[in-house]
């Protein structure tokens, strides 16, 4: 984890030095997280000894740095914090609540539609991934999870000019890539295979125009 964080901050510093006027993006949003638990004791999930509950709501806040790399394509590294909880049902031992208070380092490509006929609104696509670390303390007497998470992200949104503000409503899906099941030889470890976390975020991102009219021209979009 330390090596990844060091690499992230090195990349962040290089981008800051390469662009004289920083373009910061701040976001706040609502998240829904599903905890996917693979049962090994039954082909029918409803009869398994370990069941994950319904997707659980949560919140997220974050900030990112937007750096133009080619025409209307931006590199967007960031840092964010999200908080969710998920219930897990153990058929013989009741329910347990697992918390996920996660510090994340997303890295996205933001691709804008530079051919929009409306100069004040343009669509965008977010593609990339993220690394997260869960700081919550969770019960481990029945089933335990690793703290690290890698996700593959895909998002859609639009950017709307409102004076000097750029408002971006977005929906972002993050697919969990690594197995979170920490096998320690406990009772339920032998009944569970892979465990992954998938998240859907609905968020509002806010950034600022450096110049009042720079959003109005496709040519000026390359100078953000």
C-alpha angles and dihedrals in degrees: 000000000000092000092051092049091049090051090048094052091046089054090046092053093048092053092048092053093046096058120052098204112045118225106209124190121200123194141186125183156152120257134198117198129193122198110212113204119184111217118216098183099060140026089214110071093208090062097046121117091234122045129180117221130234121296109288126222124234144153136253138193128185152150133219141184117234116211124180112231103164131001105300096353118104133187108225118189116175150156127236144170125218133181126199139145132212132196121224121195120212109196095219100030108039127236133330128193118221119198125210113197098169135186108203138190108204122188116194142171109224110204116192130198102245094180097064114138090214108072092198097053129047133165124236140191125212119208127173144073145264144218119216138184122204115219097182121115110232136184111267102177092098107018132356133197134209115250098226124083133185118198137187110218134206123172143172129202148132134242118225124191114224106173107293092346126091110204119196121187106196142178115206129186118201117193116203111236105183132064109251097190108119104202109209100155098261125148098271097037090086091054097052131069124179123000120197136172122220122187137194117198128196106192146159117228120197129195135159134245112235089207127032096234102031093106094058099072128057087218093055090051088076091061098060 
